[in-house]
Amino acid sequence: MSQSRAFKWIDEHRAESIEYLQELVRRYPEGEEPLQTHLAEHFRELGCDVHVEKLLPTDVQLNKEFAVKETIDMVPRTHIIGRLRGSGGGRSLMLITHPDGDPIKTDGWAKPPHTGLVEGGRMYGWGVADDLAGIAMMVEATRAVSASGAKLRGDVYLMSACAKRNAWGIAALLRAGYRTDAGIYVHPGESELGMKEIKSMTSGLLKLRITVTGRRPSKTEFVQTTFNHLGVNPIEKAAAIIAALNRLNEERNRRVYYKALVDAVGRSTNLLVPYIQSGSASNLTDVPPSCVIGASITFPPNEDIDAVMAEVEAYLGKLYDSDEHLRTNRPALEWIQGTQGVEMAEDLPVVQVTKKAIEAVTGEEPFSNPLYSKSDLRTPVLIAGIPNVALGPLAGDLATTGGVDEWVDVDDYVRSIKVLAKIIIDWCG
């Protein structure tokens, strides 16, 4: 009965739910802090006890994760969590969202970025899919459950935690002591599959930078091309390092196995070298002093991040020991960022409840998409051992993946509110 009443409320308040998401899109340009203040008031209106945590990202204690300061916004970030108390004795649930998107840059947009324009069944707007729709789903589903009269025994926690530019808001609130039996990361996927998929695993990710030094020829005459063989070109040494990284990648793929990834893309781990910088385009006659390589590695949840880092360092060390120049001028390896992968077993109760809720609303059982890396799905597991699943409506052209005219499918957004309401009732009731 509670479910049918919640669904009826969602259908009757469809226009208000759409307007609420539009309101968030319009408010987004005001900034992170005003939006969080606004959301805290909404949480209180829902009957939540609200806690605000404001701190520098570098003050957050992490687990199996790191990032260098150049990748972090070194300003205090504001994170909020609301607790809607149940009657007691039931399972608790944490709904996880983030209010912050990438820095606003609307070059190439054909749609207005801050009005919440609805056109052709889609709502357009900066941040609408990353993650304003998740916030709106969370609030509207909680409203629907309250309006249904459902008697929840377990507590429901509503989290709006900053995530972009390594804010680590989820970790900050978990380190403040908040715990639940399970979580739902409420966020549209970047795959444009909507609720055909869920996220129940995420690969780990490592980013690294290697700086190789060269040696200028001993001659001082103009145009070093003539006698460049008397020096050491760091680009040539960098090419040897790239070749070694690619060999390591292939060796790892023969050894590392994770079925879901092999079934999806034919391999469990991968390495990419997308960046190399050296010399100057205006000077094509001198040996450059150094060369910088940038690379990334993804690895499955059944590998440990520290072990992967150690393997890379040892493999490169063997190359350096075999080369006279690299042995005496060892390249500098910097680990820029790293996150551990995690997985939720298919038979976990929160996975089953989520899949059944989606199937009840959409008529189709979702699959677990294994292609995500560095998803915030990892944090509740790594910090607090909280199993969690990610879901969201059909969306696309997310700015965070280089898209323009970011959008969310309006009908699927409303359906996702029903899914989330059903999950709350089924889990906490």
Secondary structure in CASP SS format (residue, H / E / C, confidence):
PFRMAT SS
TARGET T0000
AUTHOR 0000-0000-0000
METHOD secondary structure of the structure
MODEL  1
M C 1.00
S H 1.00
Q H 1.00
S H 1.00
R H 1.00
A H 1.00
F H 1.00
K H 1.00
W H 1.00
I H 1.00
D H 1.00
E H 1.00
H C 1.00
R H 1.00
A H 1.00
E H 1.00
S H 1.00
I H 1.00
E H 1.00
Y H 1.00
L H 1.00
Q H 1.00
E H 1.00
L H 1.00
V H 1.00
R H 1.00
R H 1.00
Y H 1.00
P H 1.00
E H 1.00
G C 1.00
E H 1.00
E H 1.00
P H 1.00
L H 1.00
Q H 1.00
T H 1.00
H H 1.00
L H 1.00
A H 1.00
E H 1.00
H H 1.00
F H 1.00
R H 1.00
E H 1.00
L C 1.00
G C 1.00
C C 1.00
D E 1.00
V E 1.00
H E 1.00
V E 1.00
E E 1.00
K E 1.00
L E 1.00
L C 1.00
P H 1.00
T H 1.00
D H 1.00
V C 1.00
Q C 1.00
L C 1.00
N C 1.00
K C 1.00
E E 1.00
F E 1.00
A E 1.00
V C 1.00
K H 1.00
E H 1.00
T H 1.00
I C 1.00
D C 1.00
M C 1.00
V C 1.00
P C 1.00
R E 1.00
T E 1.00
H E 1.00
I E 1.00
I E 1.00
G E 1.00
R E 1.00
L E 1.00
R C 1.00
G C 1.00
S C 1.00
G C 1.00
G C 1.00
G C 1.00
R C 1.00
S C 1.00
L E 1.00
M E 1.00
L E 1.00
I E 1.00
T E 1.00
H C 1.00
P C 1.00
D C 1.00
G C 1.00
D C 1.00
P C 1.00
I C 1.00
K C 1.00
T C 1.00
D C 1.00
G C 1.00
W C 1.00
A C 1.00
K C 1.00
P C 1.00
P C 1.00
H C 1.00
T C 1.00
G C 1.00
L C 1.00
V E 1.00
E E 1.00
G C 1.00
G C 1.00
R E 1.00
M E 1.00
Y E 1.00
G C 1.00
W C 1.00
G C 1.00
V H 1.00
A H 1.00
D H 1.00
D H 1.00
L H 1.00
A H 1.00
G H 1.00
I H 1.00
A H 1.00
M H 1.00
M H 1.00
V H 1.00
E H 1.00
A H 1.00
T H 1.00
R H 1.00
A H 1.00
V H 1.00
S H 1.00
A H 1.00
S H 1.00
G C 1.00
A C 1.00
K C 1.00
L C 1.00
R C 1.00
G C 1.00
D C 1.00
V E 1.00
Y E 1.00
L E 1.00
M E 1.00
S E 1.00
A C 1.00
C C 1.00
A C 1.00
K C 1.00
R C 1.00
N C 1.00
A C 1.00
W C 1.00
G H 1.00
I H 1.00
A H 1.00
A H 1.00
L H 1.00
L H 1.00
R H 1.00
A C 1.00
G C 1.00
Y C 1.00
R C 1.00
T C 1.00
D C 1.00
A E 1.00
G E 1.00
I E 1.00
Y E 1.00
V E 1.00
H C 1.00
P C 1.00
G C 1.00
E C 1.00
S C 1.00
E C 1.00
L C 1.00
G H 1.00
M H 1.00
K H 1.00
E E 1.00
I E 1.00
K E 1.00
S C 1.00
M E 1.00
T E 1.00
S E 1.00
G E 1.00
L E 1.00
L E 1.00
K E 1.00
L E 1.00
R E 1.00
I E 1.00
T E 1.00
V E 1.00
T E 1.00
G C 1.00
R E 1.00
R C 1.00
P C 1.00
S C 1.00
K C 1.00
T C 1.00
E C 1.00
F C 1.00
V C 1.00
Q H 1.00
T H 1.00
T H 1.00
F H 1.00
N H 1.00
H H 1.00
L H 1.00
G C 1.00
V E 1.00
N C 1.00
P H 1.00
I H 1.00
E H 1.00
K H 1.00
A H 1.00
A H 1.00
A H 1.00
I H 1.00
I H 1.00
A H 1.00
A H 1.00
L H 1.00
N H 1.00
R H 1.00
L H 1.00
N H 1.00
E H 1.00
E H 1.00
R H 1.00
N H 1.00
R H 1.00
R H 1.00
V C 1.00
Y C 1.00
Y C 1.00
K H 1.00
A H 1.00
L H 1.00
V H 1.00
D H 1.00
A H 1.00
V H 1.00
G C 1.00
R C 1.00
S C 1.00
T C 1.00
N E 1.00
L E 1.00
L E 1.00
V E 1.00
P E 1.00
Y E 1.00
I E 1.00
Q E 1.00
S E 1.00
G C 1.00
S E 1.00
A C 1.00
S C 1.00
N E 1.00
L C 1.00
T C 1.00
D C 1.00
V C 1.00
P C 1.00
P C 1.00
S E 1.00
C E 1.00
V E 1.00
I E 1.00
G E 1.00
A E 1.00
S E 1.00
I E 1.00
T E 1.00
F E 1.00
P C 1.00
P C 1.00
N C 1.00
E C 1.00
D C 1.00
I H 1.00
D H 1.00
A H 1.00
V H 1.00
M H 1.00
A H 1.00
E H 1.00
V H 1.00
E H 1.00
A H 1.00
Y H 1.00
L H 1.00
G H 1.00
K H 1.00
L H 1.00
Y H 1.00
D H 1.00
S C 1.00
D C 1.00
E H 1.00
H H 1.00
L H 1.00
R H 1.00
T H 1.00
N C 1.00
R C 1.00
P C 1.00
A E 1.00
L E 1.00
E E 1.00
W E 1.00
I E 1.00
Q E 1.00
G E 1.00
T E 1.00
Q C 1.00
G C 1.00
V E 1.00
E E 1.00
M C 1.00
A C 1.00
E C 1.00
D C 1.00
L C 1.00
P H 1.00
V H 1.00
V H 1.00
Q H 1.00
V H 1.00
T H 1.00
K H 1.00
K H 1.00
A H 1.00
I H 1.00
E H 1.00
A H 1.00
V H 1.00
T H 1.00
G C 1.00
E C 1.00
E C 1.00
P C 1.00
F E 1.00
S E 1.00
N C 1.00
P C 1.00
L C 1.00
Y C 1.00
S E 1.00
K C 1.00
S C 1.00
D C 1.00
L C 1.00
R H 1.00
T H 1.00
P H 1.00
V H 1.00
L H 1.00
I H 1.00
A H 1.00
G C 1.00
I C 1.00
P C 1.00
N E 1.00
V E 1.00
A E 1.00
L E 1.00
G C 1.00
P C 1.00
L C 1.00
A E 1.00
G E 1.00
D C 1.00
L C 1.00
A H 1.00
T H 1.00
T H 1.00
G C 1.00
G C 1.00
V C 1.00
D C 1.00
E C 1.00
W E 1.00
V E 1.00
D E 1.00
V H 1.00
D H 1.00
D H 1.00
Y H 1.00
V H 1.00
R H 1.00
S H 1.00
I H 1.00
K H 1.00
V H 1.00
L H 1.00
A H 1.00
K H 1.00
I H 1.00
I H 1.00
I H 1.00
D H 1.00
W H 1.00
C H 1.00
G C 1.00
END
